[in-house]
Amino acid sequence: MVEFKAVVNDLKTGKSYNVPVSGHHANSLIGKKIGDTIDGIFVGLPGYKLAITGGSDKDGFAMRKDLPGPRRKRLLLTISTGFYTTEGGLRRRKSVRGNTVATDTVQINMKIVSQGPKQVEELIVKKEEKKK
């Protein structure tokens, strides 16, 4: 069974929320790509629309939008997703993950595209209280 950590970013408040996703909701996220818009019900936010902005796999390698498929590949990178430097013109070969969510993916980053009827804090806090 697949389990993801969904990091949902609320652009209005500037806060991010960590939401665990498992079961059939996690299985429905497999095959989605960076940039796809999904329904918020998959992460426990009914009425919301979320866009996938990135993620990382089980070994911590970042997902890149321009690499198709769920595979891991070594690319020659300049300053961008997966590689940052303070030196100008430096390039390095780094491993990155493709743009498709797969079973190896652990974390999925999302942003809120359209708001729902309730505030995000109300929906997330209720889940955390139920677990305790």
trRosetta pair geometry for C-beta under 8 A, 3 or more apart (Angstrom, degrees):
i j d omega theta_ij theta_ji phi_ij phi_ji
1 22 6.8 50 147 -171 115 96
1 23 7.1 -5 -168 -90 124 36
1 26 7.6 86 170 70 80 136
2 22 7.3 -176 98 -136 52 62
2 26 4.5 -162 98 134 96 124
2 27 6.1 134 40 -76 120 63
2 30 6.7 111 33 -57 175 120
2 103 5.4 -115 -99 -127 118 78
3 20 6.8 -9 -175 -171 103 97
3 21 7.0 160 -159 85 55 54
3 22 4.3 -8 -111 -99 89 97
3 26 5.9 -76 -105 -102 31 166
4 20 7.5 155 85 -159 49 50
4 21 4.5 -11 63 61 95 106
4 22 7.5 -178 25 -72 60 54
4 26 5.3 165 4 -129 98 105
4 29 6.5 -52 -2 74 156 153
4 101 7.9 -8 -97 -162 145 124
4 105 6.6 4 -111 113 108 96
4 106 6.7 156 -132 -179 60 28
4 107 7.0 134 -170 -109 81 21
4 108 5.3 9 178 1 135 110
5 18 6.1 -17 -175 -163 103 96
5 19 7.6 141 -166 71 53 41
5 20 6.1 -34 -107 -102 63 61
5 21 7.5 175 -95 19 14 82
5 106 6.3 13 19 151 99 74
5 107 4.8 -27 70 -106 101 75
5 108 7.4 166 81 24 49 66
6 18 7.5 144 78 -159 49 44
6 19 4.6 -28 69 68 100 94
6 20 7.5 157 20 -109 81 9
6 21 5.0 58 -18 -19 116 122
6 43 4.6 -99 87 -119 163 128
6 107 7.8 157 -89 -160 23 57
6 108 5.1 -22 -110 69 70 98
6 110 6.0 -3 -172 8 99 122
7 16 5.5 7 179 179 95 118
7 17 7.3 160 -156 77 50 40
7 18 5.7 -19 -102 -99 73 66
7 19 7.8 170 -86 21 24 73
7 107 6.3 19 -11 -173 109 104
7 108 7.2 -177 24 87 72 45
7 109 5.0 -23 67 -111 107 66
7 110 6.9 160 80 26 53 70
8 16 6.7 158 80 -158 42 64
8 17 4.8 -18 60 59 96 94
8 19 5.9 22 -6 3 115 121
8 43 6.2 148 -60 132 129 153
8 45 7.0 129 -136 -28 166 149
8 50 6.6 -71 -126 -122 102 134
8 110 5.1 -21 -108 75 65 104
8 111 7.6 137 -163 -106 56 23
8 112 6.7 60 179 -52 99 89
8 120 7.1 -159 116 -153 130 136
9 15 7.7 177 -149 97 54 37
9 16 4.8 -25 -98 -101 70 88
9 53 7.6 -22 24 21 129 147
9 109 7.1 21 -17 -175 113 89
9 110 6.8 -175 18 93 78 48
9 111 4.6 -32 67 -106 104 75
9 112 7.0 -137 88 -1 55 79
10 13 4.8 16 108 39 121 98
10 14 7.2 -39 88 14 79 16
10 15 5.3 6 47 60 110 78
10 16 7.4 -169 15 -84 71 36
10 17 7.3 48 -18 -8 104 104
10 112 5.4 19 -113 8 58 134
10 120 5.4 -141 -75 19 136 157
11 14 7.3 28 -160 -76 29 47
11 111 6.0 47 -44 -169 106 112
11 112 6.3 -140 7 56 88 90
12 112 7.8 -49 1 74 94 132
12 115 7.8 13 -14 -75 143 124
13 120 7.9 -137 22 43 136 124
15 120 7.9 180 82 87 115 134
17 120 6.3 -158 -13 156 150 121
17 124 4.9 -95 -160 -107 144 158
19 43 4.9 87 102 -178 145 102
19 44 6.0 -155 -166 39 134 117
19 45 7.9 -89 -85 -31 170 103
19 124 6.6 -103 -85 -118 103 100
19 127 7.5 56 -133 76 91 164
21 25 5.4 -111 -166 109 97 113
21 26 4.8 142 130 -79 92 86
21 29 6.9 53 130 -9 148 147
21 42 6.6 26 -141 151 134 81
21 43 5.5 -61 -81 -108 120 71
21 44 7.9 -150 -96 -11 82 96
21 108 7.8 -27 31 36 139 124
22 25 7.2 52 69 56 25 97
22 26 5.1 -12 -130 -20 24 134
23 26 6.1 116 52 15 38 97
23 27 7.3 -76 132 -1 38 99
24 27 5.3 -50 -145 37 42 115
24 28 6.4 45 155 -24 68 102
25 28 5.9 -54 -152 31 31 111
25 29 7.2 32 149 -21 60 103
25 41 7.6 -137 -120 126 115 70
25 42 4.6 150 -166 -155 98 64
25 43 7.2 158 164 -65 134 37
26 29 5.8 -55 -158 28 38 112
26 30 7.5 50 147 -32 63 92
27 30 5.9 -37 -162 8 43 115
28 42 5.9 -129 81 -116 120 120
29 32 5.4 -62 -167 13 59 127
29 38 7.1 8 -110 -119 83 166
29 42 6.0 124 -62 175 101 143
29 101 5.4 -57 144 118 89 157
29 108 6.7 -86 172 -51 144 170
30 101 5.7 -130 -120 110 37 96
30 102 6.4 61 -145 -127 91 31
30 103 6.7 12 -116 -59 128 66
31 100 6.5 -19 -144 -170 30 108
31 101 6.7 -38 25 66 22 86
32 36 4.7 -131 -168 64 94 150
32 38 6.3 -15 -129 -64 154 126
32 52 5.9 136 135 -23 118 155
32 100 7.3 153 81 -151 31 64
32 101 5.0 13 58 21 80 123
33 36 5.1 108 58 -26 67 113
33 52 7.0 167 107 75 32 138
33 99 5.0 38 -158 132 92 101
33 100 5.2 -38 -95 -95 78 66
33 101 7.4 -143 -80 -3 28 79
34 52 5.3 -121 -120 114 43 101
34 53 6.6 43 -153 -164 93 15
34 54 6.1 33 -119 -82 123 45
34 55 7.8 -147 -83 8 99 93
34 63 6.2 167 -57 131 127 123
34 64 8.0 -111 6 130 159 20
34 65 4.5 -113 95 -103 140 81
34 99 4.4 -92 15 -159 106 98
35 51 6.8 -18 -153 -173 28 104
35 52 6.6 -38 15 70 24 85
35 65 6.5 83 -33 -138 111 116
35 99 7.8 2 8 -179 100 128
36 51 7.2 169 87 -147 33 63
36 52 5.4 18 53 23 80 115
37 49 5.6 8 -178 177 111 105
37 50 7.0 156 -155 82 61 37
37 51 5.1 -34 -96 -92 71 76
37 113 5.9 -31 -128 7 114 162
38 42 5.8 -33 149 20 127 140
38 49 7.5 160 79 -158 34 61
38 50 5.4 -25 63 68 84 91
38 51 7.8 150 16 -96 71 27
38 52 6.8 55 -4 -37 113 97
38 110 7.8 -69 45 -127 111 135
39 42 6.1 113 80 -12 76 94
39 48 7.7 115 -177 80 50 58
39 49 6.7 -44 -112 -108 42 62
39 50 7.7 24 121 23 9 88
40 43 6.1 -69 -164 51 60 91
40 44 7.7 -62 157 75 81 29
40 45 3.4 -74 171 90 120 93
40 46 6.2 -170 93 -86 101 12
40 47 6.5 -37 55 61 131 40
40 48 3.0 67 -47 67 157 93
40 49 6.4 -89 -31 -60 95 19
40 50 5.4 113 -87 -20 75 105
40 112 7.9 24 -90 -121 125 86
40 116 6.3 -101 54 -49 157 132
41 44 7.5 46 -161 -79 34 16
41 45 7.2 -111 -67 67 27 48
41 46 5.0 43 -91 -98 82 71
42 50 8.0 -112 52 41 106 130
43 50 6.8 23 21 -6 133 163
43 110 7.2 -155 -23 40 161 157
44 123 6.3 161 137 160 91 112
44 124 7.6 111 105 -92 122 58
44 127 6.1 36 166 -69 158 143
45 48 4.1 -19 132 27 114 136
45 50 7.2 93 66 -44 134 121
45 116 6.2 -177 165 -5 86 146
45 120 6.6 -10 -121 -121 125 82
45 123 5.6 114 -108 113 68 160
46 116 6.4 122 101 -148 49 151
46 123 7.8 -175 25 -123 72 142
47 115 7.9 -2 128 141 100 47
47 116 2.9 106 100 -141 106 107
47 117 5.2 -65 178 3 172 82
47 118 7.3 112 51 22 141 77
48 112 6.0 -65 -166 -135 119 99
48 114 6.7 171 -156 85 51 65
48 115 6.6 -33 -112 -151 83 26
48 116 4.2 -68 -55 -34 72 112
48 120 7.7 59 -81 -90 150 93
49 112 7.5 100 75 -165 55 59
49 113 4.5 -60 104 66 99 108
49 114 4.2 38 33 37 112 98
50 110 4.3 17 175 174 121 130
50 111 6.8 154 -156 74 73 32
50 112 6.1 -45 -102 -102 73 46
50 113 6.3 169 -112 4 16 93
51 110 6.5 153 74 -157 39 75
51 111 5.4 -19 58 59 93 85
51 113 5.0 90 -24 -53 102 117
52 55 7.4 -30 -170 -29 103 112
52 101 7.3 -102 -144 -43 156 121
52 108 6.2 -53 -134 -176 102 106
52 109 7.3 102 -164 79 59 57
52 110 5.6 -43 -100 -99 47 82
53 109 4.8 -67 70 110 93 103
53 110 6.3 151 9 -114 89 24
53 111 5.4 56 -33 -10 132 102
54 62 6.7 -16 -178 -169 119 93
54 63 5.1 170 -162 65 66 102
54 65 7.7 -72 -90 -51 81 88
54 81 7.1 -152 -120 -143 135 137
54 108 7.9 167 96 -158 39 47
54 109 4.4 6 64 46 80 124
55 62 7.7 148 89 -154 36 55
55 63 4.6 35 58 1 76 133
55 97 7.7 -68 91 84 86 139
55 101 6.8 55 34 -100 163 89
55 105 5.5 23 136 -158 140 115
55 106 7.7 166 174 62 102 52
55 107 5.1 178 -156 99 79 65
55 108 4.3 -23 -95 -107 129 46
55 109 5.5 -163 -71 6 58 77
56 60 5.6 -6 171 -151 133 34
56 61 6.2 157 -156 73 83 34
56 62 5.4 -43 -97 -98 88 45
56 63 6.5 -134 -79 -15 36 82
56 97 7.0 138 -144 17 42 141
56 105 7.4 134 90 -148 28 71
56 106 6.3 -31 93 54 78 94
56 107 4.9 18 43 51 87 109
57 60 7.1 -54 67 15 65 16
57 61 5.1 -3 35 53 108 88
57 63 7.5 118 -37 -61 83 84
57 72 7.0 -74 11 -77 164 115
57 97 4.8 150 -28 -80 118 149
57 104 4.7 4 -151 136 111 99
57 105 5.5 -71 -104 -100 64 45
57 106 6.2 91 -177 2 25 89
58 104 5.4 -94 -4 -170 105 74
58 105 7.8 -129 -35 -106 71 5
58 106 5.2 119 -87 -42 52 118
61 72 6.0 64 89 -128 162 115
61 82 7.4 20 -168 -125 73 108
61 95 5.3 -66 -120 116 136 97
61 96 5.8 177 174 -130 105 30
61 97 4.8 127 109 -32 105 96
62 81 5.6 -146 128 167 139 93
62 82 4.6 -150 56 -83 123 79
62 96 5.8 -35 73 -137 76 89
62 97 6.5 -157 102 27 27 95
63 67 8.0 -144 -171 58 59 110
63 81 7.9 -39 90 157 44 137
63 96 7.3 113 -132 174 16 90
63 97 4.6 -51 -93 85 61 105
63 98 6.9 -19 -144 92 83 27
63 99 6.0 108 174 -110 104 41
63 105 7.4 14 -62 -116 128 113
64 67 4.5 65 77 10 110 108
64 75 7.7 -39 15 22 167 154
64 80 7.9 55 -127 131 115 114
64 81 5.2 157 -107 92 83 127
64 82 6.2 -39 -67 -24 112 130
64 96 4.8 34 -17 154 120 139
64 97 7.0 153 7 70 74 51
64 98 7.1 -56 54 -129 78 25
64 99 6.4 -74 91 -66 48 83
65 81 7.5 101 5 20 84 159
65 99 5.2 68 -134 -106 33 127
66 99 7.3 126 16 -49 16 128
67 71 7.9 -112 153 70 112 80
67 73 6.2 -166 -156 43 136 124
67 75 7.1 -120 -82 -47 128 143
67 96 6.2 150 -1 104 158 114
67 97 7.5 162 85 116 136 30
67 98 4.6 -121 117 -115 98 61
67 99 5.9 155 70 -24 63 86
68 98 6.0 -9 119 -156 20 117
68 99 6.3 -39 -110 32 34 108
68 100 7.4 38 -175 -23 53 109
69 98 4.3 -69 83 -160 59 167
69 99 7.5 73 39 40 29 71
69 100 5.6 -56 -173 16 19 126
70 97 7.4 -18 -172 -178 51 94
70 98 5.2 -131 -102 63 9 123
70 100 4.3 -78 -65 82 77 105
70 101 7.3 -31 -107 95 108 13
70 102 3.5 83 -157 -43 144 134
70 104 7.1 132 166 36 110 109
70 105 7.7 -95 -148 -37 105 105
71 97 7.7 -172 105 -151 29 58
71 98 5.1 62 46 -22 56 128
72 95 5.7 18 175 -176 107 105
72 96 7.1 178 -150 90 68 28
72 97 5.3 -36 -97 -99 76 64
72 98 7.4 -113 -70 -13 32 80
72 104 8.0 -83 -39 116 110 158
73 95 7.1 170 90 -144 23 65
73 96 6.6 -25 64 62 70 73
73 98 7.2 65 4 -59 106 86
74 93 5.3 34 169 171 106 101
74 94 6.8 -178 -147 93 70 19
74 95 5.2 -41 -90 -86 71 66
74 96 7.9 123 -112 14 27 69
75 82 7.8 69 59 94 113 154
75 93 6.9 -175 94 -145 24 64
75 94 6.6 -26 61 62 71 68
75 96 5.8 -31 21 23 115 117
76 91 5.5 28 175 166 93 120
76 92 7.4 178 -149 93 58 19
76 93 5.2 -34 -91 -89 64 74
77 80 5.9 -126 -166 49 104 102
77 82 5.8 -127 -108 89 168 109
77 83 4.1 131 107 26 134 142
77 91 6.5 168 81 -156 35 75
77 92 6.1 -27 59 66 85 68
77 93 7.4 129 11 -113 78 24
77 94 5.2 -34 16 28 130 112
77 96 7.5 102 -61 -32 136 131
78 83 7.3 169 114 92 12 123
78 89 8.0 -50 -132 -145 112 23
78 90 7.5 134 -135 84 69 51
78 91 5.3 -44 -81 -99 70 85
79 83 6.8 -122 -112 105 32 82
79 84 5.9 53 -139 -126 82 53
79 85 6.1 -115 -83 37 92 81
80 83 6.4 27 54 55 64 84
81 96 7.3 89 115 -135 92 138
82 94 5.3 163 148 108 110 138
82 96 4.5 -45 -104 -92 157 117
83 92 5.8 -176 -146 60 143 108
83 94 5.0 -178 -65 -4 118 154
85 90 4.7 -85 119 69 166 132
85 92 7.6 131 -51 -6 133 121
87 90 4.3 70 88 -26 110 128
97 104 7.6 -158 -131 102 131 118
97 105 7.4 134 162 -92 155 85
101 105 5.0 -73 -151 20 69 163
101 108 6.2 8 -109 -98 126 124
102 105 5.5 124 54 -14 56 98
105 108 6.4 52 154 -65 128 90
112 115 6.6 49 162 -82 128 59
112 120 7.3 -103 -69 -69 148 136
118 122 5.0 -98 168 71 114 133
118 123 5.8 120 102 -46 125 101
119 122 4.7 97 66 0 87 103
119 123 7.4 -166 93 -2 49 86
120 123 6.0 -65 -155 41 36 106
120 124 5.9 24 157 -13 73 113
121 124 6.0 -60 -137 43 28 105
121 125 5.7 26 166 -19 67 114
122 125 6.3 -56 -138 38 21 107
122 126 6.5 26 160 -24 58 108
123 126 6.1 -54 -152 29 26 113
123 127 7.1 26 153 -17 59 104
124 127 5.9 -56 -160 31 36 111
124 128 6.7 28 150 -15 68 107
125 128 5.7 -57 -148 39 37 109
125 129 6.2 36 155 -20 69 106
126 129 5.9 -55 -147 36 30 110
126 130 6.5 32 155 -22 63 106
127 130 5.9 -57 -152 32 30 112
127 131 6.8 28 154 -19 64 105
128 131 5.9 -54 -153 32 34 112
128 132 6.9 25 155 -14 65 105
129 132 6.1 -60 -151 37 34 104
